[in-house]
Amino acid sequence: MGTQARVVVLPQDSTTLRIESIELPDPGPNQVVVRQFASGICHSQLHQMHAPRKGPIILGHEATGVVLKAGNAVSHVAEGDIVMVTWVPRDSEAAQAPPEAARLQVSDGIATSQNVFTWADHTIADEQYVVKVDPNIDKDVSAIIGCAVMTGAGAVINTANVQKGESVAIFGVGGVGLSAVVGAKMAGAHPIIAVDLDDGKLEFAKTFGATHCINASKEDPVAAIHALTPKAGQFNISRQPVSGADYAFDCIGIKQTMEQIVPACRTAYFGAKGGGMAVLVGVPTTPVELNAVDVLINEKRFVGSIGGSCAPDRDFPRFLEWQNNGDLNLQGMVTARYKIDQINEAAQALESGKITGRAILEFDH
């Protein structure tokens, strides 16, 4: 017997989302059916909404819920377990085969997903996308660990491996950027420089650990970062004083910010130490041009970070510990809450920049 579910569907030829009541199938051997408490609303879903597609799509990729059913080959969770649903395999090394992406029969065809779908009051997913967690977690705000926190904080602690005393600049302080700020704080970075176009978001970032703020609509953020990060007694190949962030993170992914993070990085200490690292975290939608001479002579690095280089089985307990200890304020980071029937309103608010931190969907049962 299947499971009744209300699911948000993105049609092939429209950006207006609809809600369908359907019956989820019983889980296959490696699948899990989850009744959901809450789901994050991520900017990457806007990219999906505006991209061409060959059929309907089911959206969302971070959630909390409780297991209703598990396939006969699933051993790490059981009925009644509290779990997080995420889009990154929980333990790729242990997987016997690549996990399957969710597909669902809807009214206008087979709807596909990017691994999972969580804009639904119930979901079905490959067991690799379902992570067992402490049953005492906050079952609403913890939903954003499965993407926002993982992506932002993970980029800092995993991809870049920031160390105590190193300088960090973070471009874009929405939900992912705020999580990067927290990751930098937990790594002991200093200074932690937040860059955004909105003074309110910058002030908000200070409450999560940013030590300096730069409004890029009012001053050149690259010049401002270099002014904040001089390295006394060090010089580059041109015999100029070394400055710049040890790590610059682009949590937006637009052309302008992608082209700012490399020049914002620390220049090389000629003959002694290479330059800084620029980390692309936000999903890019355009090509980017880099100054290859700057990369070469200052030995800078431009790297990508997908999902914060996280292994959810390993990293989610750490992020939950941060929350329990008061180092990660998820209640504060979630600044908007919607019901499933308000999904188009939520998407419009996100697209128009009205969400300061992270928005979530909450499901009534």
N, C-alpha and C positions, 0 to 999 in steps of 0.2 A: 504494500500500500504506500503510495507516494505521500508527499508533504505539501500542504497548501502554502503558497507564498505570494507575497506582493513584491513585484520586481520592477525597478526602473529600467526602461528600455529606450535606447537612442535609435530612432529610425535611420534608415539608410540615407534619405534625402532631406532631412530636417534636423535642426538643432533644438527643436522643442521636444523635451523628454515626456514620455508617457509612462503610466503605471499599469502593469498587467497583473491580474490574478491568475496564477497558473499552478500546476501541480508539479513539484520537483520529483524526479524519479527516485526510487530507492538507491542508496549508494552502491557503486560497484566495489570490487574487492579492496581497492586502494583509495576509496573516497569517504568523505565525512559530510554529513548534513548538520548544519549549525543553525540554531535559532539565535538571532542576533539582538544584541542590546543597543549597539551604536556603531556608526561607521564614520570615518573621516571623509571630508570633502576636499579633494586635492586639486591643485592647479593643473596637474597633468591630465585630468579628465576634461578640462576645457580644451586642451590641445586635441584630444580625441574627438571632441564635439565639432571642432572646426576643420578637422582633416577629412579628406575624401575617404570613403569606405565602400565596400562591396556588398554590404548587408547590414542588418541591425546589429547593435552592440549592447552588451550589458557592462555596466560601469562600477567603479569603486574597487579599492584594493587595500583597505585597512579597516579592521573591525574587531569588536569583542563579542563573544557569544557563549552559548552552552551547547555541547554536543547532544544532538537528538539521536543520531544513528551513525554507526561506523561500519565500514566494510569488513569482511572476514579476514583480510590480510593486514588490517590496521591494528597496531599493538601499542602505540604510544599515547592514545587517548581512548576513552570509553564513554558511554552514555552518561551524561551528568557532569562531565568535566567542563570547567571554565577554560576557554581558549581565546587566542587571538588568531584572526585570519589575516594573512599578509601575502604579498605577491612575490616574495623572495623565498626560495626553498629553505626550509628550516635547517637542513643538514645535507647539503649536496653530496658530501663525501660518502654518506651512508645510504644514499638513494640507490636502489637497484636499477632504476631506469629514469630517464627524464620525466619529471612530473607532467601530468596532462593539464592543459588549460580547460577551463569550464566552457561548455557549450550548452545552449538551452533552446528548446523549441518554443518559439513565441508566435504571435498571430501572423506575422509577415515573414516567417522563415526561421532559419537557424541563427540565433544570436551568438556571437563570439565574444570572448573576453581577453584581456591581457592577463592571463593566468587565473584570476579569480574575479568574482563580482560581489560587492558588498553593499551596493545601494539596493538593498532588499531586506525584508524582515526575516527571511530564511535564505540560506545559501547552501550550495553543494560544491565541494572543492576537493582536489587531490590532497591526500594526507600530508604531503610535503609542505603545503601552504597553511597548515593548521598547527599552532603551537600551544601546548598545554601550559597554563600559568596558575599562580596561586589563586584559589577561589575567593580570597578576600580583597582582590584588586578593586579599584573604582571602575565599575563596569561601563561607565560612559566615556570619561575623558581618556582612559587608557587606550581607547580605540586608535588614537593618533600615533601611538608608538609604532604601529605596523607600517607606517610610511614616513610621516613628518619627522618624528624623533629619530627613527632609524637612519633616514637619509641625511639629515643635518648633523646630528651628533656623531653618527658613524663616519661621515666624511672627515671629521676632525680627528677622532680617536683611532680610526682604522686606516682610512686611505692615506691621510697625511701623517698620522702618528705624532701629533703635536706634543712637544715636551714642555715642562715647566720653564717659565721665563721667556718662551718664544712669542713673537708678536703675530697677531692674527687680525686680518681685515675680512669682514663678512659683508658682501654686497647683497642687499635684499633681506629684510628682517620680518618676513611673514612667518608662517608656522615652521617651515624648514630652516630659515635663517635664525629664528629664535632658538631652535634646537641646536644649531651649530654654535650659537653663543653659549649655551649651557655646556656643550661638549668642550668648548675652549676653556670655560671656567673650571670644569672638572679636571682638565689637563694641566691647570696651573698657568695658562698662557697670560702674557701681559706685554703690551696693552691688548685689549680686545676692542677692535674698532668696528662699529656698526655703520654701514653706509646705506642710505635710503633717500627717497625724495619727500618723505612725510615726517614732519617733526614729531607728530604724535606717535608714530611707530618707533621712532628713534628713542623717545623718552621711555616708551614701553620696553624697548630692548635693554635699557639700563636696569630695569627691575629683574632681568634674567642674567645679568652679569657683564653687559657691555661697559667698558670703562671710558670710552670716547665715542662721540657720535659725529658723523659728517653728513650734512644734507647736500646731496649731489646736485640739487637744483639751484643751490646758492653759491657753491664753490667747486673747484676742480678736485674731485676726490683723490686722484692720483697724487697731485701735488700735496694735498693735505695729509695723506698717509705718509709720504716721505718726510714731511715736516715733523711728524710725530715719532718717527722711528730712526733717528740718526745713530750711527755706530761709531762712537768716538775712536779715533786712531786707526780706522780702517779706510782703505781707498780702493777704487776700482781700476780697470785697465787704463782709463783716461786720467788717472790720478785725482779723481773726484771723490769726495767723502761718500762712504757707503751708507745707504738708507733704503727704506722700504720694508714692507711686511715680510716676515719669514714665510707666511702662508696667506694667500688671498683666495677666498671662496666666493664663487658666483652662484648664489642660490636663486637666480632669476632665469638666466639662459638666453637673454636677448643679445643682439649683436653688440650694442654699446657696452654692456657690462662684461661680456666675454672678451672684448678688446681692451678693457681697462684693467683686468686682474693681472695680466702679465706685467705691464709697466708699473703696477702698484707693488709688485714683489721686490724684495731686497736685491740690490745689485751685488755682484760677486766681490769678495775681498781678494784682489788679484794675487794669484799664486798661493792662496791660503785656504779659501773657502768658496764654494760655489754659491750661486744666487738662490732666490726663494722659489717656492712652488705655488703655481696657480692651479686651483682645483675647480673644475666645472661640475656643479652639483645640479643646477636647474636644467630642465629639458630644453635643448636648443631648438629653435624653429627656423634659423637662418644660417647661412655660411658665416664664417668668421675669418678675418685677416689678422695675422700676427706679425709683429716686427721680428723677423728672423734674426736680424743683427743683434737685437737686444737679447734674444734667447741664446744666441751663440756666445757673445762676448761676456755676458753675465752668467752664463751657465744656468739659466733658469729652466724650470720644468713646467709644462702644461699637461695636466692629467685629468682624466675623468673619474667620477665617483658615482657608480650606479647603486642605489640603495644603501649608500654609506659603507660599501664593501662589507655588509653585515652578514653574519650567520645567525638567524633569529634564535635558534636554540641556545646559542652562546650569549648573544647580546641582549635579548629581551629581559632576562633576569637582572642584568646590570642596570638597565634603564628603569625598571620597576623599583630597584633598590634606591636609585637616585630619587625617585618620587617619594618613596617611603621615608627617606632621610630628610626630605624638604629641599633637596638640591635641584629638583626638576618640578616646577610648579605647573602641572598639567591643567589644574582647575583654572589657573590664570591664563594659560596659553589658549584654552578654548574660549573664544570670545563671541561665538554665535552658535545657536542650536536651532535645528529645524526638524519638522516631521516629514515623513516621506511624501505627503501630499504637497509639501512646499518645495519640492526639489527644484523646480524651475526658478522659483524666487531665490533659492540658495545659490544656484549657478549664476544668476544675474548679479547677485550681490558680490560674489567672488570675482566675476569678470570686471565689475566696475570699481574694484578696489575698496569695497566697504568692509571687508573682513580684516580686522587688525591682526589677529593671531591665526587661529585655525577654527574652521566651522565643522560641526558634526551633525549627522542625522541620528535622531533617537527614535527607536521603534517601540510602539505600544503593543503589549501582549496581554 
